[in-house]
């Protein structure tokens, strides 16, 4: 499934199967919480329904210098989580998180070239773990 996009496109929506617990993050929509998000971080606002309304979770993951953001089930546990992709020395560096919470990436690796038109993620081999793909 499509999970990310080149910078010219808008960021992806979390998959409809994403189930978040409000306690998964310490951030909320208060001015104090918004101030805790550094200007250098990507602010994720995640919603658990395909309806209008306020986000169910607000958290920071990834830096604003990211080439793209992605979502996927990186560890095969049945829940989609966050990722950020950066341009590094002619390659794309993927930094993926296994939890929908702020923190350090659980997976860091290089895959794909800077001329990628779109980034995608999916379970290409049916083992329940999502992995990256690039479209040129």
N, C-alpha and C positions, 0 to 999 in steps of 0.2 A: 504494500500500500504506500501511497505518497505520504512522506513524513516530513519533508523539508523542502526548501526552495532557495533559489538563487536570490541575492539581495534585492533584485528588482521586483520580486513578488512578495506578497505579504506573508508573515510567518504562519506556520501551520496551526491548525486547531488541534487540541488534544483529542485523541480518539474517543468515540462515544463510550468505549469500555473502560475508561479511566475512572477509577473509584478512589476518591481522596478522603482521608479523614481530616477534619479540621485541625486536630492536634498534630498533623504532620508538619506543620510550620508554626513558627512563633510570630510570623508577620500577619497583620490584619490591616484593615483599611483606615486606621486612625492616622492623623498627621504625624504622631510620634513614630509609628511603625514605618510610614513612608520615608521618614527622615533617616531611618536605620539602613535603608538601601543605598549603598554607595552609588555615586553618579557613574562609576565605571562598570556597574553590574547590569545584567539584563533582568528586568522585572517581569516575572511570569504571573499572570492572573488567570487562574484555572477555574472552570465552571463545570459542575457535575451533571448538567442537564442541557438539552438542546432547546433552551428557552431564554428569554430575556431575564436579566437579574444581575445581582452582584456576584463577584467571584466567590467561590467556596474556599479558595486558598490563594494567597499572594506570597510569593517567595522570590529570592534572588538566586540565579544560577547562571554562570557564564559571564563573560565580559562583553562590553559593548563593541569591542573590536572583532567580534565573531563574524565570520563570513556568512554563516547561516545558523539557524537553530533547527533541531530535529527532535522527534519523539519516537519511542519504540520500546519494546520489551527486551531489553539488552541481556537480561539474565534468565529469561524463560519462565518466570514465576507467575505469569498471567496478568501483570499490570504494566502499563506503559509508563515510562519515566522520561526524563529530560536529557538533552544533549546539546552541545555547542560545537561548531566546527570552525577552525581557524586556518588561515593561510600561513604556511611555514615552509620557507626555502623551496618553493616550487611545488609543494604538495599540500594536501588538506590534512590537518590534524584533528581527529575526532576525540572529544572529551565527553564521555557518557557517564551518567549517574544511574545507579540501580535503585535509588529511592527518590520519591517526589518530595525532596527537602533540600535545603541549602547544604553545601559541603564540597569536599574535594571529589574529583571524578573517580569513578571506580575502574574505568577503562580508558586508556589513552593510547592511540596508535595513529599511524599515517596511512591514508588510503585515498587515492584519487588525485587528479591534477587540478590546477587552478583554472583551467579552461572548462570545467564542468558547468553545464547549463542548469542542472538541477541535482539536488541530493535527494535520495530516497532511502527508505529503510523497510525491511520486511523479513519474513521468515522464508527465505528462498529455498531451503532444503527440507522443510517440514519438521525441524527438531524443536520447535517452540521458542527458539532464541532468535531475535531479530538481529540482522547484520546490515552493514551499509551497502549502498549502491550509488553509482553516479551515472548521470545521463549527459551525453555530449551532443 
